[in-house]
């Protein structure tokens, strides 16, 4: 299903999506654009999982 056809063109594909407690939060340039249920996002968007690497918080050595 096309994100643009469903009116999501301004959100996808340039936005970052973070899933927290069942909510998919789309943001770009530090500004929240939209949020929806994570199950809805999984069905309507092509999402790629990106794992945060250890030490990415700047802590440690």
ABEGO torsion letter per residue (X at the ends): XBAAAAGAAAAOAABBBBBBGGBBBBBBGGBBABBBBAAAAAAABBBBBBBBBBGAAGBEX
